[in-house]
């Protein structure tokens, strides 16, 4: 039994969230059409699904594919990324920002190994990826998401 907590019920309960089909349903902050915030019981990508997405990205070993161009990598993996965005991004899309930032960090590590001028300079490689994302936002599916392109928050 799960308790669907909202604005009217302020007490805490042992079960206030549950996972179903890759989504976690729990109380989240939402905005109504008048711009006022309220607590709503809504779905977002589950922690277990995010962990699986991150594991999948790691399994691609992008940093070892320095023989490929960024366009080749995009063609290889864009379909999978687009599927994640369409399925898990249906509700509360911003919950997908952290795993997509990890993908950008993997691309930065790839660029660091591919180009001599970036070798040993992860921060410079990160900025290089950010410039590419601003110049060609349609190259990777996750660059078309709602997050500010090129901000690379959390990456060093």
N, C-alpha and C positions, 0 to 999 in steps of 0.2 A: 504494500500500500504506500503510495507516494502522496505527499501533501503539496498541492499547488499553491504556493505562497504568492501573495500579491500585496498591493498597497493597503488593503483593508485589514489584513491579518498580519500583525507584527511579531507574534510569538515565534520561537524556533521549534522545529520538529526534527526528529531523527532522520527522516527521509524527505528531503526537499528537492531531489533531482533524480533523474533516471536516464539511462542510455537506451537508444532504440535506433537501429539501422544506421549507425555511424554518427548519430546526433546525440547531444546531451540536452535534455529538456530541464531547465532550471529557471529560477527568477532572474530576470535581466532588466536593465534600465532601457526604456523605450521612450520615444518622443511622439506625442500625439500631433494631430494636424494643426493645432494652435501653437505648437512649439513648447508645450509643457511636458516635463519629464515625469514618468510614472514607472512603477515596477510591473512587469508583465512576465508571465510564464511562457518562455519561447525557446525554440531550438537553436543550436549552433553546432559546429563540428565538435565531436567528442575528443577528449584528450587521447583516447586510445587510437582514434583515426589520425590525429595529428602525429602521433608517434609512428604510426605505420607510414604516413607520407614522408616523414623525415628519414625513416629507414630506407624507403624506396629511393629517395634522392641520394642518400649515401651509397646505396648499392650501384648506382650509375657510374661511380668513380670518375666524375667529370674531370678532376684534376689530373687523371692519367690519360686523358684523351687529347693531348696537345697536338696530335696529328690532324685533328678535325678543326674546321673553322667554326665560328660562332653560329653561322647560318646552318651548317650541318648539324650541330648540336640542337639547334632550334627545331629543325625538321624531325630529328630523332625523337625528341621528348615533348614537343608542344601538344601533341594529341592527348597524352596522358595528363599533362597539366591542365589543359582545357577541360578534360573530363572531371578532374577534381574541383575545378572552379565552378563548373555547371552543377555538380551534384552537391558539394558541401557549401558552396557559396550562395545557395538558394536563400538561406536564412542567415542573418548575422555574418555577412561576408568578411567583416574586419577580423573575425577569429582566424581567418586564413593568412593574415599578414605575417605572423612569425614563421610558419614553414616556408612561405615564399621568400622571406628575407634570407632564410638559410640557403635557398636555391641561389639567390644573388651572391651570397658569400662563397658558395661552391663555384660559381662562375668566376668570381674574383680570383680564387685559388687556381682555376684553370688558366686564366689570363696571366697570372703570375708565372706559371710554368711555361706558357707558350711564348711569351714575348720577353726578350732579354732586358728591355728597358724597365720592365715591371718586376723582374726577378728579385726576390728578397724584399719587395715593397708591397705588402698586402694592402696597405692604405691607398697607395697610388693605384693599385689594381682595382680596388673598390671604387675609387673615383672614376676610373676608366669605364667600368661597367655602368656606373650611373650616367656618364656622358652618352654612352651607347643607348641606354634606355630612354634618355630624353630625345636623342636624335632619331631613333627608330623604334617608337613604342609598340609597333605591331610585330616586332621580331619575336618576342616571347609573349605567350598568352597572359602570364601574370603581370606583365608590365602594363596591360590595359585595365587592370583592376583599379579600384578607387583610391589606393594609397598614392601619396605624392611620389611621382617618379623621381628617382635619383636621390631621395633623402637618405637612404641607407641607414636608418636609425638602428642603433645597436651594433653596427659593424665597425670594426676598427681597422 
